[in-house]
């Protein structure tokens, strides 16, 4: 009994340590102040100032840039990562282990090293500054994570299912799209969401490769430049709160949908 209580207390402490800062940001987003007080009372001024502040145009443009780069790079990363994972899964045991280890190098490597390496690559081969460099950089950074999400589903899949589809007359492309992809779709969705999140969250690769004269900013680089000059404005607390709530809602929706599908499948089997 004591052991169970201590385990619960430890879990609560860990959860509080992880999420209390986020909860505080959400709470103080309704104060429209940066000194963490409610001297102005409870209000929605910080949320309103997202659209009415003199910097609203730059903020919304940074948000559009973030979404544009994240969507394009995550879609391409998902296609490349899924294709690569399927190809790796068909390799022999030794070669598969080697390729998997190579794929993990960008994951365990320092992001600063990768950002500078990409900059050297872009400058050497004269890639134009701007969106092209940023999108390619985010694709290179995110694709290994997609591979790592898709591979476990391929390992769990019975390869005889694919062979059976071929025996029943399906072409390799039809067997891939109608049999393999639906089976590994949870891994594909997870890989896409992770790639999208990594792209939205990235700062170092974007900051180093966006180019000094392009004027392109994402949320992360705009926050940095804004905070460096005059400190965080109150509306940033509202922005952070909105991002967290949206991400939380998406995660809950996906998990509840998976649970609902699992219950329906279980009911049919029963």
VOTI-510573 format. One record per residue (C-alpha): z, y, x. Coordinates in nm, 3 decimals, m for minus. Example, Ala and Ser with C-alpha at 12.3 -4.5 7.8 and 13.67 -1.06 7.14 Angstrom:
! residues 2
{pt {0.780, m0.450, 1.230}}
{pt {0.714, m0.106, 1.367}}
***
This chain:
! residues 270
{pt {0.000, 0.000, 0.000}}
{pt {0.095, 0.244, 0.279}}
{pt {m0.219, 0.151, 0.471}}
{pt {m0.433, 0.223, 0.166}}
{pt {m0.266, 0.562, 0.111}}
{pt {m0.315, 0.658, 0.477}}
{pt {m0.680, 0.554, 0.458}}
{pt {m0.732, 0.772, 0.152}}
{pt {m0.558, 1.067, 0.317}}
{pt {m0.771, 1.028, 0.628}}
{pt {m1.086, 1.019, 0.414}}
{pt {m0.979, 1.332, 0.224}}
{pt {m0.907, 1.517, 0.549}}
{pt {m1.253, 1.426, 0.687}}
{pt {m1.426, 1.532, 0.364}}
{pt {m1.229, 1.858, 0.356}}
{pt {m1.315, 1.930, 0.720}}
{pt {m1.686, 1.871, 0.654}}
{pt {m1.726, 2.050, 0.322}}
{pt {m1.457, 2.319, 0.313}}
{pt {m1.669, 2.568, 0.515}}
{pt {m1.955, 2.524, 0.267}}
{pt {m1.719, 2.566, m0.028}}
{pt {m1.583, 2.886, 0.128}}
{pt {m1.935, 3.025, 0.172}}
{pt {m2.010, 2.956, m0.196}}
{pt {m1.682, 3.115, m0.309}}
{pt {m1.725, 3.431, m0.101}}
{pt {m2.088, 3.464, m0.206}}
{pt {m1.942, 3.613, m0.526}}
{pt {m1.753, 3.887, m0.340}}
{pt {m2.053, 4.078, m0.197}}
{pt {m1.851, 4.135, 0.122}}
{pt {m1.851, 3.988, 0.472}}
{pt {m1.478, 4.029, 0.542}}
{pt {m1.391, 3.728, 0.323}}
{pt {m1.199, 3.926, 0.063}}
{pt {m1.252, 4.005, m0.304}}
{pt {m1.185, 4.378, m0.269}}
{pt {m1.485, 4.445, m0.497}}
{pt {m1.380, 4.175, m0.742}}
{pt {m1.583, 3.875, m0.857}}
{pt {m1.949, 3.973, m0.898}}
{pt {m2.310, 3.859, m0.859}}
{pt {m2.422, 4.157, m0.651}}
{pt {m2.502, 3.942, m0.347}}
{pt {m2.739, 3.728, m0.555}}
{pt {m2.901, 4.034, m0.710}}
{pt {m2.946, 4.198, m0.368}}
{pt {m3.163, 3.904, m0.258}}
{pt {m3.436, 4.065, m0.471}}
{pt {m3.332, 4.433, m0.458}}
{pt {m3.219, 4.490, m0.097}}
{pt {m3.445, 4.692, 0.133}}
{pt {m3.497, 4.376, 0.339}}
{pt {m3.588, 4.162, 0.038}}
{pt {m3.960, 4.167, 0.122}}
{pt {m3.903, 4.033, 0.473}}
{pt {m3.652, 3.776, 0.343}}
{pt {m3.887, 3.643, 0.075}}
{pt {m4.176, 3.631, 0.324}}
{pt {m3.958, 3.432, 0.565}}
{pt {m3.873, 3.196, 0.279}}
{pt {m4.243, 3.152, 0.193}}
{pt {m4.323, 3.081, 0.559}}
{pt {m4.042, 2.826, 0.574}}
{pt {m4.162, 2.641, 0.265}}
{pt {m4.529, 2.653, 0.371}}
{pt {m4.460, 2.513, 0.718}}
{pt {m4.210, 2.257, 0.587}}
{pt {m4.443, 2.125, 0.312}}
{pt {m4.751, 2.093, 0.533}}
{pt {m4.569, 1.947, 0.833}}
{pt {m4.360, 1.702, 0.628}}
{pt {m4.664, 1.573, 0.435}}
{pt {m4.863, 1.520, 0.755}}
{pt {m4.558, 1.372, 0.930}}
{pt {m4.506, 1.130, 0.641}}
{pt {m4.867, 1.012, 0.652}}
{pt {m4.866, 0.975, 1.032}}
{pt {m4.519, 0.820, 1.045}}
{pt {m4.592, 0.570, 0.768}}
{pt {m4.922, 0.468, 0.927}}
{pt {m4.756, 0.436, 1.266}}
{pt {m4.469, 0.228, 1.124}}
{pt {m4.714, m0.013, 0.955}}
{pt {m4.908, m0.045, 1.281}}
{pt {m4.591, m0.099, 1.487}}
{pt {m4.474, m0.365, 1.242}}
{pt {m4.790, m0.566, 1.308}}
{pt {m4.735, m0.571, 1.686}}
{pt {m4.586, m0.856, 1.882}}
{pt {m4.211, m0.865, 1.939}}
{pt {m4.220, m0.732, 2.295}}
{pt {m4.474, m0.457, 2.230}}
{pt {m4.292, m0.357, 1.911}}
{pt {m3.969, m0.311, 2.106}}
{pt {m4.144, m0.097, 2.368}}
{pt {m4.317, 0.126, 2.110}}
{pt {m3.995, 0.165, 1.909}}
{pt {m3.814, 0.278, 2.223}}
{pt {m4.089, 0.529, 2.299}}
{pt {m4.074, 0.657, 1.940}}
{pt {m3.701, 0.724, 1.976}}
{pt {m3.744, 0.944, 2.285}}
{pt {m3.815, 1.264, 2.085}}
{pt {m3.515, 1.185, 1.864}}
{pt {m3.262, 1.151, 2.145}}
{pt {m3.426, 1.414, 2.364}}
{pt {m3.288, 1.769, 2.366}}
{pt {m3.470, 1.993, 2.119}}
{pt {m3.485, 2.270, 2.379}}
{pt {m3.680, 2.042, 2.614}}
{pt {m3.922, 1.950, 2.337}}
{pt {m3.966, 2.314, 2.233}}
{pt {m4.050, 2.424, 2.588}}
{pt {m4.276, 2.121, 2.639}}
{pt {m4.468, 2.211, 2.325}}
{pt {m4.498, 2.572, 2.441}}
{pt {m4.642, 2.460, 2.776}}
{pt {m4.883, 2.226, 2.596}}
{pt {m5.000, 2.497, 2.353}}
{pt {m5.046, 2.755, 2.629}}
{pt {m5.228, 2.510, 2.858}}
{pt {m5.479, 2.408, 2.592}}
{pt {m5.497, 2.762, 2.447}}
{pt {m5.385, 2.687, 2.092}}
{pt {m5.385, 3.010, 1.890}}
{pt {m5.043, 3.159, 1.825}}
{pt {m4.904, 3.153, 1.473}}
{pt {m4.892, 2.896, 1.198}}
{pt {m5.101, 2.636, 1.381}}
{pt {m4.854, 2.607, 1.669}}
{pt {m4.556, 2.599, 1.436}}
{pt {m4.702, 2.333, 1.206}}
{pt {m4.811, 2.112, 1.497}}
{pt {m4.471, 2.154, 1.661}}
{pt {m4.287, 2.056, 1.343}}
{pt {m4.517, 1.757, 1.293}}
{pt {m4.448, 1.636, 1.649}}
{pt {m4.076, 1.681, 1.595}}
{pt {m4.054, 1.517, 1.250}}
{pt {m4.290, 1.219, 1.275}}
{pt {m4.054, 0.992, 1.478}}
{pt {m3.788, 1.037, 1.209}}
{pt {m4.033, 0.920, 0.943}}
{pt {m4.111, 0.611, 1.151}}
{pt {m3.738, 0.535, 1.179}}
{pt {m3.700, 0.562, 0.800}}
{pt {m4.000, 0.346, 0.712}}
{pt {m3.950, 0.069, 0.970}}
{pt {m3.638, m0.089, 0.808}}
{pt {m3.825, m0.129, 0.478}}
{pt {m4.113, m0.299, 0.657}}
{pt {m3.871, m0.531, 0.835}}
{pt {m3.711, m0.623, 0.500}}
{pt {m4.050, m0.683, 0.336}}
{pt {m4.183, m1.037, 0.317}}
{pt {m4.516, m1.031, 0.503}}
{pt {m4.633, m1.324, 0.290}}
{pt {m4.667, m1.082, m0.003}}
{pt {m4.943, m0.896, 0.181}}
{pt {m5.113, m1.222, 0.278}}
{pt {m5.090, m1.343, m0.082}}
{pt {m5.263, m1.028, m0.205}}
{pt {m5.548, m1.093, 0.040}}
{pt {m5.572, m1.456, m0.075}}
{pt {m5.598, m1.337, m0.435}}
{pt {m5.906, m1.132, m0.352}}
{pt {m5.764, m0.790, m0.270}}
{pt {m5.922, m0.596, 0.013}}
{pt {m5.694, m0.491, 0.300}}
{pt {m5.693, m0.134, 0.170}}
{pt {m5.613, m0.246, m0.185}}
{pt {m5.338, m0.477, m0.061}}
{pt {m5.193, m0.193, 0.143}}
{pt {m5.196, 0.064, m0.139}}
{pt {m5.101, m0.170, m0.425}}
{pt {m4.852, m0.401, m0.253}}
{pt {m4.717, m0.269, 0.077}}
{pt {m4.679, 0.102, m0.004}}
{pt {m4.488, 0.049, m0.334}}
{pt {m4.246, m0.186, m0.157}}
{pt {m4.174, 0.056, 0.128}}
{pt {m4.186, 0.369, m0.093}}
{pt {m3.807, 0.432, m0.071}}
{pt {m3.841, 0.458, 0.307}}
{pt {m4.143, 0.685, 0.272}}
{pt {m3.958, 0.918, 0.033}}
{pt {m3.654, 0.925, 0.261}}
{pt {m3.876, 1.001, 0.560}}
{pt {m4.048, 1.284, 0.375}}
{pt {m3.719, 1.439, 0.265}}
{pt {m3.577, 1.414, 0.616}}
{pt {m3.892, 1.567, 0.769}}
{pt {m3.884, 1.848, 0.512}}
{pt {m3.515, 1.916, 0.580}}
{pt {m3.562, 1.911, 0.958}}
{pt {m3.852, 2.154, 0.932}}
{pt {m3.659, 2.396, 0.710}}
{pt {m3.357, 2.377, 0.939}}
{pt {m3.540, 2.408, 1.271}}
{pt {m3.476, 2.713, 1.485}}
{pt {m3.543, 2.637, 1.852}}
{pt {m3.898, 2.501, 1.823}}
{pt {m3.990, 2.780, 1.581}}
{pt {m3.831, 3.058, 1.786}}
{pt {m3.997, 2.954, 2.112}}
{pt {m4.343, 2.874, 1.970}}
{pt {m4.399, 3.133, 1.695}}
{pt {m4.539, 3.389, 1.941}}
{pt {m4.396, 3.731, 2.019}}
{pt {m4.671, 3.931, 1.846}}
{pt {m4.738, 3.723, 1.535}}
{pt {m4.451, 3.863, 1.329}}
{pt {m4.399, 3.523, 1.169}}
{pt {m4.041, 3.445, 1.074}}
{pt {m3.882, 3.150, 0.898}}
{pt {m3.539, 3.166, 0.740}}
{pt {m3.370, 3.042, 1.057}}
{pt {m3.539, 3.291, 1.290}}
{pt {m3.499, 3.576, 1.041}}
{pt {m3.128, 3.503, 1.004}}
{pt {m3.094, 3.507, 1.382}}
{pt {m3.274, 3.839, 1.428}}
{pt {m3.093, 4.000, 1.133}}
{pt {m2.746, 3.881, 1.240}}
{pt {m2.805, 3.976, 1.604}}
{pt {m2.876, 4.338, 1.513}}
{pt {m2.619, 4.417, 1.242}}
{pt {m2.432, 4.098, 1.160}}
{pt {m2.475, 3.889, 0.847}}
{pt {m2.540, 4.083, 0.529}}
{pt {m2.352, 3.970, 0.213}}
{pt {m2.670, 3.840, 0.051}}
{pt {m2.696, 3.570, 0.320}}
{pt {m2.393, 3.398, 0.167}}
{pt {m2.584, 3.384, m0.161}}
{pt {m2.894, 3.247, 0.016}}
{pt {m2.689, 2.975, 0.187}}
{pt {m2.523, 2.883, m0.143}}
{pt {m2.855, 2.854, m0.326}}
{pt {m3.003, 2.633, m0.052}}
{pt {m2.699, 2.404, m0.057}}
{pt {m2.696, 2.373, m0.437}}
{pt {m3.070, 2.299, m0.450}}
{pt {m3.046, 2.033, m0.177}}
{pt {m2.742, 1.878, m0.346}}
{pt {m2.923, 1.869, m0.681}}
{pt {m3.228, 1.698, m0.525}}
{pt {m3.011, 1.437, m0.350}}
{pt {m2.815, 1.364, m0.667}}
{pt {m3.135, 1.338, m0.872}}
{pt {m3.292, 1.091, m0.629}}
{pt {m2.979, 0.877, m0.607}}
{pt {m2.924, 0.874, m0.984}}
{pt {m3.287, 0.781, m1.036}}
{pt {m3.255, 0.494, m0.787}}
{pt {m2.940, 0.377, m0.964}}
{pt {m3.111, 0.397, m1.302}}
{pt {m3.409, 0.195, m1.178}}
{pt {m3.174, m0.060, m1.023}}
{pt {m2.987, m0.100, m1.352}}
{pt {m3.312, m0.145, m1.544}}
{pt {m3.434, m0.405, m1.295}}
{pt {m3.103, m0.587, m1.314}}
{pt {m3.120, m0.587, m1.692}}
{pt {m3.470, m0.731, m1.691}}
{pt {m3.373, m1.003, m1.444}}
{pt {m3.067, m1.089, m1.646}}
***
